[in-house]
Amino acid sequence: MNTKQSHEAFKKAQEVIPGGVDSPVRAFKSVGGVPPFIERGEEAYLFDIDGNRYVDYVQSWGPLIFGHCDATIEKAVIDSVKKGLSFGAPTQVETVLAKKISDLFDGIDKIRFVSSGTEAVMSAIRLARGYTHRDDIIKFEGCYHGHSDSLLVQAGSGAVTFGTPSSPGVPADITKHTLLAKYNDIESVKQCFENSKGVACVIIEPVAGNMGLVPADVDFLEGLRALCDEYGALLIFDEVMSGFRASLKGATGLVGVKPDIMTYGKVIGGGMPVGAFGSREEIMNELSPDGPIYQAGTLSGNPVAMNAGLASVSKILEHPEIYAEFGRLAKKLTDGLKEAAKGEGIDLQVNVRGSMFGFFFNAHEVKNFADALQSDTQMFAKFHQGMLERGFYFACSQFETGFICTKINDSIVEQTLDAAKAVFKEIK
Ligand SMILES: *Cc1c(COP(=O)(O)O)cnc(C)c1O
């Protein structure tokens, strides 16, 4: 595979952009090599600037349920663009999209739109703190909720449950209010509650997609609900990735546990920058201008982004059967990968939730971040390189999730498995 143009483009990019990328994972640091620079997408495929074609199992990290250049979404965007790019004034499309999403969930009366998942979660945390008049929050090791200060924490030393900043530039005075618990471990959450003077909220990815794909156990989520109720804290489900991905109703639709606040992003923008958070009326009414909790955005509810999101969500609602098909194809893919790996003596742990799939090079089941970290990341890197060279674009880290879009079919999955067999043979 010739990647000369991408090599040159990456070099030039690094001269003017830190690491050559606008979001770190894109630099391929954990798998090595040069990221293909993308020229265009078409249905299930990406084309790089050297003219190579790849089957795209990333789909912009989740947003593209219908693959690249879906005609319905494209038309909605173009029609909207012709009416003006931004007004900073209310438009009806915001109401229509808010209604479509809130109608899906019992506990969501009102929604506010923002421009990214980070912003959605940051605002949801402020809302929870403002509503409960408490400062502490509980999050889980291995869950990612965007790059706002409160959430960039890592485990401190010893048995301390209070987080320390995971990035320079984040004040310890801020992260001291973030307690870190273990995913799928209710005892660790109890300990956080006991160590805190007042917990505003527990935030979790109910299907974690940012440490690889690690679904939460239902009884664990029920335990969180009970603890939040006992202590008067709010439960936030961060469905920025799993929303309209794990099922039509996201992870919430699979687990039967009701959160107080939900956050969205990715799919609800259909490929444009959109985030959202929603809750019941009593909580949402605390937001300005109705209430005292401040939150705002010049480009929030941008009409072009809203129209892309509305077209995407409407098409999903018209075709709820896609999730069964996603699940079937994702299972065919991961079962096939597992079997092919086994044939070469390689242990693979696989998971599927709707259109989300994950695989760990790991001999043991992965239930939390510590388990995930036991995976063989060098083996993953070799697998990734081998697949990329054969024209299959998987997420460039062991700790990310893969995505199926409606343009992936049996034949593409079979081609992927044929390639994977050859790669496993090479890297074993
Ligand atoms: C992607 C993601 C975010 C952050 O969204 P951005 O749009 O990248 O800011 C937050 N939470 C989860 C669960 C995500 O997967």
The ligand as a Tripos MOL2 file, in Angstrom:
@<TRIPOS>MOLECULE
LIG
   15    15     1     0     0
SMALL
NO_CHARGES

@<TRIPOS>ATOM
      1 C1        -16.8410   11.1290   22.8230 C.3       1 LIG1
      2 C2        -17.3190   11.1520   24.2120 C.ar      1 LIG1
      3 C3        -17.3960   12.3350   24.9560 C.ar      1 LIG1
      4 C4        -16.8360   13.6370   24.4610 C.3       1 LIG1
      5 O1        -17.4720   14.0990   23.3180 O.3       1 LIG1
      6 P1        -16.7060   15.1440   22.3660 P.3       1 LIG1
      7 O2        -17.7190   15.4690   21.3320 O.co2     1 LIG1
      8 O3        -15.4890   14.4400   21.8610 O.co2     1 LIG1
      9 O4        -16.3580   16.3180   23.2040 O.co2     1 LIG1
     10 C5        -17.9980   12.2860   26.1990 C.ar      1 LIG1
     11 N1        -18.4630   11.1370   26.7070 N.ar      1 LIG1
     12 C6        -18.3910    9.9770   26.0240 C.ar      1 LIG1
     13 C7        -18.9560    8.7450   26.6350 C.3       1 LIG1
     14 C8        -17.7980    9.9450   24.7710 C.ar      1 LIG1
     15 O5        -17.6890    8.7670   24.1270 O.3       1 LIG1
@<TRIPOS>BOND
     1     1     2 1
     2     2     3 ar
     3     2    14 ar
     4     3     4 1
     5     3    10 ar
     6     4     5 1
     7     5     6 1
     8     6     7 2
     9     6     8 1
    10     6     9 1
    11    10    11 ar
    12    11    12 ar
    13    12    13 1
    14    12    14 ar
    15    14    15 1
@<TRIPOS>SUBSTRUCTURE
     1 LIG1         1 GROUP 0 **** ****
